[in-house]
Amino acid sequence: MKAIREQLIKRLVKGEFLSGQALGEELGVSRAAISKHIAALQEIGFDIFSVTGKGYRLANPIELLDETRIEKYLLDQNMATKVEVHNLIDSTNSYLMRRLPNQNVPGQVCIAEYQSAGRGRRGRQWISPFGSHIYLSMYWYLEQGMSAAMGLSVVAALAVSDAIKSLYNVDVELKWPNDIYFNGVKLAGILIDLEGQAMEPCHCVIGIGLNIKMPEQSAALVDQPWIDLSTALDTEVDRNMLTANIISALLTRLKTHNKTGINTMIAQWQSQDFYFNKPVALITGEKITRGISRGINAQGALMLEVNGQVGPVYGGEVSLRSGL
């Protein structure tokens, strides 16, 4: 089933009419089966229309992510690493986690056009329409161990910020612990998966979901305010170039993190911190704690002022909201 849909995708993105009858004969299935596969592709974000006597065609062409192009951009920046692009996958994070401990190399990247089981924080689904956004995960071996893992969200958020700044010369906003905002609305999210013992080096997978061009039918499924980069910048976004820049920026930041932790990154984070010195509500399950955000510390914890006392709040099942 997946193989047939992969073949249909390769043909559809060329932008020509495809005969259902001819496709069925070529792929060894019935015309009715082709119709069902087309309907399934429409459900995951393909805008396909049909014309009697001509067949199926994409309403608008899609420029797919291209392993070769991304790797060339990375080579040009002296940032060669292993990159895999998948059309259809359950989750880029899950894919790399399944390959532990011996099938990944540090810096290895998995990117997908569509995720059937994309994950956000706290078990949320990450809506992942086909060919619309960037769904990227990188494997990293964290020699400092899990105690240093909290800083990875800071590293990843700043890397996305670096990439967008370098290409489009705009500043995004950062929201502890795992979000990237544009004009106060969510643009991207980060998900860190870890495997290992508390006091020993550990495996980690850093996942980034970045909204690029949200299809209308997918927008209705998102349960929080959002923005995509094409709308924010009012321009078409080259996903291949931006993906390569994110990978390059993430590798650069991770190498710094290996040497100095996030000590050299705190000032930049706070200059873009959406809630810095603002009233916030910290939500942990049913509990709500109100205070003032005072940035982050060297471990990546939120520094929260409550009744004049400032103390760290570590990640986990927490949410941060405006306290007004």
Helices and strands as residue ranges (DSSP letters): H 2-12, H 20-27, H 31-43, E 48-51, E 55-58, H 67-76, E 83-89, H 92-98, E 109-115, G 121-123, E 134-142, G 146-148, H 151-168, E 173-175, E 179-182, E 185-195, E 202-210, H 216-219, H 229-233, H 239-260, H 266-272, E 279-284, E 287-296, E 302-306, E 309-313, E 318-322
